[in-house]
């Protein structure tokens, strides 16, 4: 055997937890849903369109 076989490999630490991944994923999904909702309101509701663009639909 060589020395390379007996030397331990350094520990690779993962500082993210399952809860952090769940929170981050939830924020991404929530943000995407918010963008889709605002877009749909912008395209269909005249007062929202006028508020965002300043021009009537």
Secondary structure, 3 states (H helix, E strand, C coil): CCHHHHCCCCCCCCCCCHHHHHHHHHHHHHHHHHHHHHHHHHHHCHHHHHHHHCCCC
